[in-house]
Amino acid sequence: MIEKYSVSVLYVEDEAMVREPFVEMLNRRVKKVFTATNGQEGLELYHQHQPDLVITDIKMPVMDGLTMAAIIRRDNPYIPIIITTAFEFKDYLKKSIEVGVNKYLVKPIERQAVDNALTELVKVAEFHKANREHHELLEVFLDLHSRMIILADVSKVQQVNPDFLQFFGFAGRNDFHERYPTVLSFFRAHAKSRFAYNPEIDPPWIDSFLKLNGIENNTFLNFSHDSRNPAFSVRFFLLKDEKRIAIILESVEQQNLP
């Protein structure tokens, strides 16, 4: 049985006869494949989807693979890059070293060579992906204004409860879904918004929302040591994987709330 890796790959190749069977092979080995026919298209897909790994041919119209790889490498110095070409490595050795290419596969490419390269570089991609997520969370944790942070996986959340609707000012579920097709789209739309929240008088929407959707495996971090002022502002931090959010409660003075 072929091992399937939970990473996304950007594959750039201008020749359809080479590209199509290679994409078919990649689809059996990785979670998602984004396909482009030249370096310019590849850059656009890279910026749009932020893949975990890049595989590219060198000689292509519009923009060659090494030029594209160099631009991507400036944006992300850690992303694994595999070059495929019909030419010998020595022909592009200097440029490949300058760009920071991780692997070099000569056409016609054997499946075992692809498997070996993926096995090695997927580990690198997963390490740096986890490292990015940890850095992302660290920035939230180091925010000195934060008093409580609840990390919750909302990728499969479908339901909103009366407390949630009342707190955010919706007339009902129909009103909510007319404005937001999914619960995740609500959090995405309000990723930079702040809401005044006083747990002593406002609906306990956080607790009931998490319970309703069966979000039991969340992390609750409480940095508050002052119970004299129950007023908070609430904001959301949507992680880049768009599966988890941090519900952040910040202690504020009541008179300063909007």
C-alpha positions in Angstrom: 0.0 0.0 0.0 1.3 3.4 -1.0 1.8 5.8 1.9 -0.1 9.1 1.4 1.5 12.2 3.0 -0.7 14.9 4.5 1.1 17.7 2.6 0.2 19.9 -0.4 2.5 20.1 -3.5 2.9 22.7 -6.2 3.9 21.0 -9.4 5.0 23.1 -12.4 5.6 21.5 -15.8 4.8 22.8 -19.3 4.7 19.5 -21.2 1.3 17.9 -20.9 2.6 14.4 -21.7 5.0 14.7 -18.7 2.7 16.6 -16.4 -0.5 14.6 -16.5 0.9 11.1 -15.5 3.1 12.8 -12.9 0.1 14.6 -11.4 -1.8 11.3 -11.3 1.1 9.7 -9.4 1.4 12.6 -7.0 -2.3 12.5 -6.2 -1.8 9.0 -4.9 1.0 10.1 -2.6 0.0 13.6 -1.2 -3.1 15.3 0.1 -3.3 18.1 -2.6 -1.6 18.9 -5.9 -1.7 22.4 -7.4 -0.6 22.3 -11.1 0.9 25.1 -13.3 2.3 25.1 -16.8 5.0 27.8 -16.3 6.8 29.7 -13.5 4.5 32.7 -13.6 1.4 30.5 -13.1 3.3 28.6 -10.4 4.1 31.8 -8.5 0.4 32.8 -8.6 -0.6 29.4 -7.2 2.1 29.5 -4.6 0.9 32.9 -3.2 -2.7 31.7 -3.3 -2.3 28.3 -1.7 1.0 28.4 0.2 1.9 24.7 -0.6 4.2 22.7 1.6 6.5 21.5 -1.2 7.4 22.6 -4.7 8.3 20.4 -7.7 9.2 22.2 -10.9 10.7 21.7 -14.3 13.5 24.1 -15.3 13.0 25.1 -18.9 9.5 26.6 -19.4 7.9 29.5 -21.3 7.1 32.8 -19.6 9.2 32.1 -16.5 11.7 29.2 -16.0 11.6 27.0 -12.9 14.8 28.2 -11.3 13.7 31.9 -11.5 10.3 30.9 -9.9 12.1 28.8 -7.3 14.4 31.8 -6.4 11.4 34.1 -5.8 9.7 31.4 -3.7 12.9 30.8 -1.7 13.1 34.5 -0.9 9.6 34.4 0.5 10.1 31.1 2.3 13.7 30.0 3.0 12.6 26.6 4.3 10.2 25.2 1.7 11.5 22.1 0.1 12.1 22.5 -3.7 12.6 19.6 -6.2 13.9 20.4 -9.7 13.1 18.1 -12.6 14.9 18.4 -16.0 16.1 16.5 -19.0 19.5 18.1 -18.6 22.4 16.9 -16.4 22.7 18.5 -12.9 26.1 20.0 -13.8 24.5 22.3 -16.3 22.6 24.0 -13.6 24.7 23.3 -10.6 25.8 26.9 -9.8 22.3 28.3 -10.1 20.7 25.5 -8.2 23.1 26.0 -5.3 22.3 29.8 -5.3 18.6 29.1 -5.2 18.8 26.4 -2.6 17.3 23.5 -4.5 16.8 20.4 -2.2 16.6 17.7 -4.8 17.3 17.2 -8.5 15.5 14.6 -10.6 16.6 13.8 -14.1 14.0 12.8 -16.7 12.7 10.3 -17.4 11.9 10.2 -13.7 11.6 6.8 -12.0 8.8 6.3 -9.5 11.2 5.1 -6.9 13.2 8.3 -7.2 10.1 10.3 -6.6 9.1 8.2 -3.6 12.6 8.6 -2.1 12.5 12.3 -2.6 9.0 12.7 -1.1 9.9 10.5 1.8 12.9 12.6 2.7 11.5 16.1 1.9 8.0 15.6 3.4 9.6 15.2 6.8 11.3 18.5 6.2 8.1 20.1 5.1 6.1 18.8 8.1 8.8 20.0 10.5 8.7 23.5 9.2 5.0 23.5 8.9 4.7 22.6 12.6 7.4 25.2 13.4 5.4 27.9 11.6 2.2 26.9 13.6 4.1 27.0 16.9 5.5 30.5 16.0 2.0 31.6 15.1 0.6 30.5 18.4 3.6 31.9 20.3 2.8 35.4 18.9 -0.7 35.0 20.4 0.5 33.8 23.7 3.1 36.6 24.1 0.5 39.3 23.6 0.7 40.8 27.0 -2.9 42.1 26.9 -4.3 38.6 26.5 -5.9 37.2 29.7 -7.7 34.1 28.4 -7.1 32.1 25.2 -9.3 29.2 24.1 -7.9 27.2 21.2 -10.6 25.3 19.3 -10.9 23.3 16.1 -13.8 24.7 14.2 -13.3 23.0 10.9 -16.4 20.9 11.3 -18.5 23.3 13.3 -22.0 23.6 11.7 -24.3 24.9 14.5 -24.9 28.2 16.2 -26.8 28.4 19.5 -29.3 31.0 20.8 -26.6 32.5 23.1 -24.3 32.9 20.2 -27.0 34.5 18.0 -28.1 36.9 20.8 -24.5 38.0 21.6 -23.6 38.8 18.0 -27.0 40.4 17.3 -28.6 38.0 14.9 -32.4 37.7 14.8 -32.1 33.9 14.4 -30.4 31.1 12.5 -31.9 32.1 9.2 -30.6 35.6 9.7 -27.1 34.2 10.5 -27.0 31.9 7.4 -28.3 34.5 5.1 -25.1 36.5 5.9 -22.6 33.7 6.5 -22.8 30.4 4.7 -20.7 28.7 7.4 -19.7 29.3 10.9 -16.0 29.3 9.8 -16.8 32.1 7.4 -18.2 34.2 10.3 -14.9 33.8 12.2 -12.9 34.6 9.1 -14.9 37.7 8.4 -14.4 39.0 12.0 -10.8 38.0 12.4 -9.9 41.6 13.1 -13.0 42.6 15.1 -13.4 43.1 18.8 -16.5 42.6 20.8 -17.3 43.9 24.3 -18.0 41.0 26.6 -19.0 40.9 30.2 -19.5 37.3 31.4 -21.6 38.5 34.4 -24.4 40.0 32.2 -23.9 38.7 28.6 -25.1 35.3 27.4 -22.5 32.6 28.1 -22.1 32.0 24.4 -18.5 30.6 24.4 -19.2 27.7 26.7 -22.6 26.8 25.1 -21.2 27.2 21.6 -18.3 24.8 22.3 -20.5 22.3 24.0 -23.2 22.4 21.2 -20.6 21.5 18.6 -18.8 18.9 20.6 -15.6 20.8 20.9 -14.2 19.0 23.9 -10.6 18.9 23.0 -9.8 22.6 23.2 -7.0 24.3 25.1 -8.0 26.8 27.7 -5.2 29.2 28.9 -6.1 31.6 31.7 -3.6 34.4 32.4 -6.1 36.5 34.4 -5.2 37.2 38.0 -7.6 40.1 38.6 -11.2 39.2 39.2 -12.2 42.8 40.2 -13.0 43.8 36.6 -15.2 41.3 34.8 -15.2 43.3 31.5 -13.4 41.9 28.5 -13.1 42.4 24.8 -13.3 39.3 22.6 -11.4 38.8 19.4 -10.7 35.8 17.1 -7.4 34.7 15.7 -7.8 32.3 12.8 -4.8 30.1 12.3 -3.4 29.8 8.8 -4.7 26.2 8.4 -8.2 27.7 8.8 -9.2 24.8 11.0 -8.5 26.3 14.4 -9.3 29.6 16.1 -8.0 31.2 19.2 -10.9 32.9 21.1 -9.0 35.6 22.9 -10.4 37.5 25.9 -8.6 40.7 26.8 -9.1 42.5 30.1 -10.2 46.1 29.5 -11.7 48.9 31.5 -15.5 49.0 31.1 -15.5 52.7 30.2 -13.0 52.1 27.3 -15.1 49.4 25.6 -16.8 50.4 22.3 
